[in-house]
Each structure stands twice: as C-alpha cells, then as structure tokens.
Amino acid sequence: MDAEPPRRGDRQEQCAACHTPDSTYLWSNERWRLKSPPAPSGLPVVVILEPRAHLDLGDLSTMHAAELGVLTVRLERAIRSLESVAQVHVNRWGDGTAHLQQWFLARPHGYLQLRGPFMTMWDEILPPVEEHEWQMNLEYIAAWLSDD
C-alpha cells in the first residue's frame, strides 16, 4: 500500500478511550487508567494500561514516560505475584489505536508451550479461566495499584 490506513481514534473526538468513563476501568488515577477485556480468556490475567490523555507512546511527556516505567514495574510485580502466574509479557502494538495501550498478559504457571510471542494466539485457543478466579485476579491487581 502507498499509504498507511488510519488508526482507530486518530482524532481525539473519535477516540473510544477518551470517551469511556472511569467506572468501566479497574483502576485509575489523575493520569492513568487500567482496564481488562470484558470477559475471561485463556490467560489468568490480561490488562491494558492507558494514559488518561489522548497520547501515543512517542507523545508522552517526560513525566508520563517516567510514570509509565514505574506503573509497568508495579503491574508486572502485582501480576507475577499471583500464584497461577509464571511470567508476564508486556506489549504495545501501535497499529490498532492511536491512544496508547500497553498490554500485560500473564503466562500461566507450568504452561511452557505458551512462552514467547505466540502467547496471544494461545489466549484465544485455551478455555477461558473460571469467572470467579478471573474476577479475583483483577480485584487483586487493582488493590495492589491502589496501595500507594
């Protein structure tokens, strides 16, 4: 293709993240929000960190970038501390949306076949985690972030 297709939310007024209320997020503060997909998947945890402002990775101020680093480490520690989790993959794909989304995907303990970049495909193949376990994992992560 000669030209890249537009990404979802290239214009702030059309950005879904910018118009989503805090009540749909697991956790938020004055500059960041954390959400999860609407239903359990094959991984024990999948969460997405977004800046509150309409920014992409290269648009982050020094302050936002520093906070992203700290939040990334805090989220990785929180997720990895779950008994069912062996490792945490942290990803950012820039093709889908113009609003930065940093994904955290938990590899279940003992599932060595899920190591590496194909874990996102396995997430769709594995049977979903039990709803109760999924909800407890999300509540635990939100509480970890809220504990300043």
SULMORA-V879232 format. One record per residue. PHI is phi in whole degrees, 0 to 359 (none if undefined). OMEGA is omega in whole degrees, -180 to 180 (none if undefined). D_CENTER is the distance of its C-alpha to the mean C-alpha in Angstrom with 1 decimal. Layout:
# SULMORA-V879232
phi,omega,d_center
PHI,OMEGA,D_CENTER
PHI,OMEGA,D_CENTER
This chain:
# SULMORA-V879232
phi,omega,d_center
none,178,30.0
283,-178,31.5
231,176,28.7
289,176,24.9
289,178,23.8
294,176,22.1
270,176,18.4
301,176,17.2
76,177,17.6
306,176,19.7
262,-174,21.8
306,-179,20.2
294,178,22.4
254,-175,20.8
278,-180,17.2
297,-179,15.5
299,-179,12.8
294,-176,15.9
251,179,17.8
266,-178,15.4
289,179,16.8
304,-177,15.2
298,179,16.5
269,-180,13.8
262,178,11.0
286,-175,10.7
205,174,11.5
204,169,12.7
224,-175,15.3
292,-177,17.5
234,-175,15.2
224,175,11.5
219,-179,9.5
236,179,6.7
228,174,6.5
229,171,6.6
301,-173,8.8
289,-178,12.3
214,179,13.8
298,176,13.6
236,-178,13.4
284,179,15.1
260,-178,12.7
297,180,12.9
213,166,9.2
223,177,6.1
228,-175,3.3
230,178,1.7
262,-179,4.5
227,170,7.6
287,177,11.2
294,179,13.6
285,179,16.1
283,-177,16.2
228,170,15.4
254,-174,14.3
306,-178,14.0
287,180,17.8
267,-175,18.5
295,172,17.1
290,178,20.0
301,179,20.9
297,178,19.8
298,-180,16.3
296,179,16.1
296,178,17.4
296,178,15.1
300,178,12.0
299,-180,13.8
296,180,14.5
295,177,11.2
299,180,9.8
294,180,12.8
298,179,12.7
294,179,9.3
300,179,10.6
297,-179,13.9
298,-178,12.8
293,-178,11.1
293,180,14.0
284,176,16.5
292,-177,16.1
301,-176,19.3
276,-173,17.9
250,176,15.5
262,-178,17.1
215,179,14.6
235,175,11.0
264,180,10.0
243,-174,8.1
223,171,8.2
223,175,8.9
251,-175,11.1
267,-175,13.5
276,-172,15.5
277,-174,13.9
224,-180,13.4
280,179,15.0
271,-177,12.6
308,172,10.2
228,175,6.6
254,-175,5.1
266,175,3.3
238,-177,4.6
239,-176,7.4
267,174,10.4
275,-180,13.8
296,178,16.3
301,176,19.3
88,-179,22.3
265,-176,20.7
293,178,21.8
293,-180,21.9
268,-179,18.1
297,173,18.2
94,-170,17.2
289,-179,15.7
273,-179,16.8
300,180,14.5
297,178,12.5
288,178,16.0
297,180,16.8
304,-179,13.9
275,-177,16.0
268,-178,19.3
294,175,19.0
294,-178,20.1
299,173,17.5
297,177,17.0
304,-177,19.4
307,-178,18.3
297,179,19.7
296,180,17.9
300,180,14.5
298,179,15.2
297,178,16.6
298,-180,13.6
294,178,11.4
297,179,14.4
298,-179,14.9
295,178,11.5
298,179,12.2
294,178,15.7
301,-180,15.0
291,-178,13.3
285,-179,16.2
276,-180,18.8
285,none,19.6
